[in-house]
Amino acid sequence: MSYCKQEGKDRIIFVTKEDHETPSNAELIADDPDDPYEDQGLILPNGEINWNCPCLGGMASGPCGSQFKEAFSCFHYSQEEVKGSECIEQFRTMQECMQRYPDLYPQEEDKENPRQAESGGAPAADGSALLSENDSSSVASPDSASAAVG
Amino acid sequence: MLTCRAVWKKLAPLARASSTVCRQNVRRAGWNNARTPLFVPLAHMSTGPVGGGGDNLKYALLVGAAFVGGLTYAVITLKGDQERYLERMTEITSRKHKSASQIHTEPPASSFETKLEAAAAPDAETAAPSEAAEPPPDEPLAETSAEEAAAPLTDAGVEEAADSKPSLPSHAPYLLIGGGTASFAAARSIRARDPGAKVLIVTDEPDLPYMRPPLSKELWFSDDPSVTETLRFKQWNGKERSIYFQPPSFYIDAKELSSAENGGVAVLTGRKVVHMDVRGNKVKLDDDMEISYDKCLIATGGVPRNLQVIERAGEEVMKRTTVFRKIDDFKSLDKVSRDTQSITIIGGGFLGSELACALGRRSTESGLEVIQMFPEKGNMGKVLPEYLSNWTTEKVKKEGVKVIREAVVKSVSYKDDKLEIKLKDGRVVRTDHIVAAVGLEPNVDLAKSGGLEVDSDFGGYRVNAELQARSNIWVAGDAACFYDIRLGRRRVEHHDHAVVSGRLAGENMTGANKPYWHQSMFWSDLGPDVGYEAIGIVDSSLPTVGVFAKATAKDTPRAATEESGTGIRSESETEDTATSAVAPAAPAPVVEHRDEYGKGIIFYLREKVVVGIILWNVFNRMPIARKIIKDGEEHTDLNEVAKLFNIHED
């Protein structure tokens, strides 16, 4: 049984587990997936890549950003049977770049990242907080991101 | 040479016209010995035959006068042109000389002056007086050619050239004033969206961009004794990271910014922007260096406030007072906490309470006395409803802090090697050091020179929903008073807002034109055990509805407190037998005594619409809270809304 009390303008309700078992009848407005104001996920409604997605960490904005963008774009638009198989050159260039900045891109991560990003897809809704608090849902964050890329 | 040719060109039609008129006149007059050369008709006319030439004379005089007038005008215009041309030349060369002076390279300077001459010559003819458009495009061209010319010479061993100021950029396509969280988020956003973007951050702090929350939270809980140097902390998921957003290798050298092929982010530390020229699209730094921009972000944050009574109390008191915001403040407070016996924190908001809890935990080892005083009735009194504020205060006390409520400071003095704080109600507190956590004054220093609007209600620069102050100036972070489409005009001083608004400003600087829509959140930890997350307008003066998970008769209070992580364990033992005997239907008196605010949701209402939500010890539910605020709907039964959060599950 829920219990309620009022302290001045503040109302306090105590509810048990049973009280909350019945589904809520509160109405929420349906979200428009094409809403231009909303923060988009990794893939924009028009099919392009959202380079500003928090899920990418700082990959698209760092010193190797342009190499990353080329490699990942190639992968994204690849129609080959083995997706991205024609993008070896771009990935190699990207890796070479990353090797020049070991404290930004620790060497454990490979092509794994873009693959994960593609399949991971959904952005963290609190993606903005990713800059400081690295969620496990953050895609580009095997140990590297949390330690350095952030 | 130029003059003569131009003069002749201008006069040729006149000459032709006047000569044909003259010839006609001559024929009419029937003079056989009329000569065609220019000046002769004039002379001829003025002394020529009179008889029958009265009309002709008038004609002649008219033409002559017109001719003389035209000639004079032409000469004056051309003289003026020449003057302007010379003026412009000297101006340009003097500017170049000023910047090139330290390089001491004569050959490139002169070769590049001739380049400029060639560029400026066509300008002279048109004599464009509008300087504004010309200097910026001229300068980067000039600068880069100067740099390139200078480069071989520096290799040859002219040392001064290498670290001279001139090679620092005098133009940045994207100029970010301030080097904090909002600025870094914007830089990242710009780089992601504009490939090859060149971003220059100018900050008056000596450090690269870093995040502030750990300075009053995680860094204090670190076991590492060298934490003041490393500035590394452990996140909630166990992974360690530095407070700096990126290591130094992420940034490029400011001197290489203009020539970087793929652009980059450069940071100029230790420089303050003192003057903003919005018309000329440029700023001036405290070392007189000027930087022009295409797009500018102001993310200057704020300066911590201090109490007037302290500022008036003299040097001995000021020496023993800390305001807390930067890395240096953290380092000095850490040192103070080891060297003194008593610290008093004035202020009961987020920063004050977090510091109190952090220092309180230290006090258990070191015997440090930690006092916190504030004018409100409880910690976070302006944020939490009273019952929760009281609960929080008890929690803070359990962290080892002596809390003095409803304390208004009347005066502070230095007596007998101690600071003496006198309160308005007569109480006196003696302490060694004071930390003032009484709010933030947004930094609007550039408003006057830039002609930017400042908000009188909330402080900060007034910007629209897209964070724009002027067509190419944006403001983000603590200093931005912006229009929130859902919640109205406000100014937010939280970390996540700095990230969200910085990102949005960066997006809009690269052409997005999106309004502030993704609602930012904030969080607070009272020690590592208890925390809450919040979103929207969380103001204790608003009516609230709190929905808390009630312990059933099955759960022992001890288990409930242990599960939710609250610290009311001392009370639970006495209550244990009593609750198990009481039937669940009549819990009223027992529940009240126990104050079971273990976990729950608190809704803040403005005219029946939820404008703010606190998730009290309930985690990973922020998206639902964000959605409810975004909808902005009136809900009649908030308990039903609370069901959406599933607070009983973990």
Contacts between the chains, C-beta under 8 A, distances in Angstrom:
chain1	res1	chain2	res2	distance
A	1	B	584	6.6
A	1	B	585	6.1
A	2	B	550	7.2
A	2	B	639	6.8
A	3	B	550	6.6
A	3	B	587	6.2
A	3	B	588	6.6
A	3	B	591	6.5
A	5	B	592	7.6
A	7	B	385	7.5
A	7	B	386	6.6
A	7	B	387	5.6
A	8	B	386	7.2
A	9	B	543	4.3
A	9	B	544	7.3
A	10	B	385	4.2
A	10	B	386	6.8
A	10	B	387	6.7
A	10	B	543	6.7
A	10	B	544	4.7
A	10	B	545	7.6
A	10	B	546	6.9
A	11	B	543	7.7
A	11	B	544	7.1
A	11	B	545	4.6
A	11	B	546	7.0
A	12	B	387	6.6
A	12	B	545	7.9
A	12	B	546	4.8
A	12	B	548	6.9
A	13	B	545	6.9
A	13	B	546	6.8
A	13	B	547	4.8
A	13	B	548	7.1
A	13	B	638	7.8
A	13	B	639	5.7
A	13	B	642	7.7
A	14	B	548	5.3
A	14	B	549	7.6
A	14	B	550	3.6
A	14	B	587	7.9
A	14	B	591	6.2
A	14	B	596	7.1
A	15	B	547	6.0
A	15	B	548	7.3
A	15	B	549	6.6
A	15	B	550	5.8
A	15	B	639	6.6
A	15	B	642	7.3
A	16	B	549	7.8
A	16	B	550	5.1
A	16	B	552	5.2
A	16	B	584	7.6
A	17	B	549	7.7
A	17	B	552	7.0
A	17	B	648	4.3
A	18	B	552	8.0
A	19	B	550	7.9
A	19	B	639	7.8
A	20	B	642	7.5
A	20	B	643	5.1
A	20	B	646	7.3
A	20	B	647	7.1
A	20	B	648	5.9
A	22	B	643	7.6
A	23	B	643	7.2
A	24	B	640	4.9
A	24	B	641	7.0
A	24	B	643	3.7
A	24	B	644	5.2
A	25	B	637	7.9
A	25	B	640	5.2
A	26	B	635	5.8
A	26	B	637	7.5
A	26	B	640	4.3
A	26	B	641	4.4
A	26	B	643	7.1
A	26	B	644	6.2
A	27	B	633	7.0
A	28	B	627	6.1
A	28	B	628	7.3
A	28	B	631	6.0
A	28	B	633	7.9
A	28	B	644	7.7
A	29	B	631	4.8
A	29	B	633	7.0
A	31	B	627	7.8
A	36	B	514	7.0
A	37	B	514	6.0
A	37	B	515	6.3
A	37	B	517	4.1
A	38	B	517	6.7
A	38	B	518	7.3
A	39	B	517	7.9
A	39	B	518	4.9
A	51	B	192	4.1
A	51	B	193	6.3
A	52	B	189	5.4
A	52	B	192	4.4
A	52	B	193	5.7
A	52	B	503	7.0
A	52	B	506	7.9
A	52	B	507	6.6
A	56	B	192	7.7
A	58	B	188	6.0
A	58	B	246	6.8
A	58	B	250	7.5
A	60	B	191	7.3
A	60	B	192	4.5
A	61	B	187	7.5
A	61	B	188	4.5
A	61	B	189	7.7
A	61	B	190	8.0
A	61	B	191	3.6
A	61	B	192	4.6
A	61	B	265	7.9
A	62	B	191	7.8
A	62	B	246	7.6
A	62	B	250	5.8
A	63	B	249	7.5
A	63	B	250	6.6
A	63	B	252	7.2
A	63	B	262	7.8
A	63	B	264	6.5
A	65	B	191	6.0
A	65	B	192	7.3
A	65	B	195	7.7
A	65	B	262	7.3
A	66	B	195	6.0
A	66	B	196	6.9
A	66	B	262	4.9
A	69	B	195	6.8
A	101	B	249	5.2
A	101	B	250	7.7
A	103	B	247	4.8
A	103	B	249	5.7
A	104	B	246	7.0
A	104	B	247	6.4
A	104	B	249	5.6
A	104	B	250	5.7
A	125	B	622	7.1
A	125	B	623	4.1
A	125	B	626	6.9
A	126	B	521	6.9
A	126	B	622	5.4
A	126	B	623	7.1
A	128	B	496	5.8
A	128	B	499	4.8
A	128	B	500	4.6
A	128	B	503	6.7
A	128	B	518	6.7
A	128	B	520	6.6
A	129	B	496	5.4
A	129	B	499	7.1
A	129	B	521	6.9
A	131	B	181	7.6
A	131	B	184	7.9
A	131	B	185	6.3
A	131	B	211	7.6
A	131	B	245	7.0
A	131	B	499	4.9
A	132	B	211	5.1
A	132	B	213	6.6
A	132	B	495	6.3
A	132	B	496	7.8
A	132	B	499	7.2
A	133	B	235	6.4
A	133	B	236	6.9
A	134	B	235	6.3
A	134	B	237	6.9
A	134	B	239	6.7
A	134	B	241	7.4
A	135	B	237	7.7
A	136	B	237	6.2
A	143	B	239	7.0
A	146	B	235	6.6
A	146	B	237	7.7
A	146	B	239	4.3
A	146	B	240	7.9
A	146	B	241	5.3
A	147	B	239	6.9
A	147	B	240	6.8
A	147	B	241	5.4
A	147	B	242	7.7
A	148	B	241	7.6
A	148	B	242	7.8
A	148	B	246	6.9
A	148	B	247	5.8
A	149	B	246	7.1
A	150	B	241	6.7
A	150	B	245	5.3
A	150	B	246	6.5
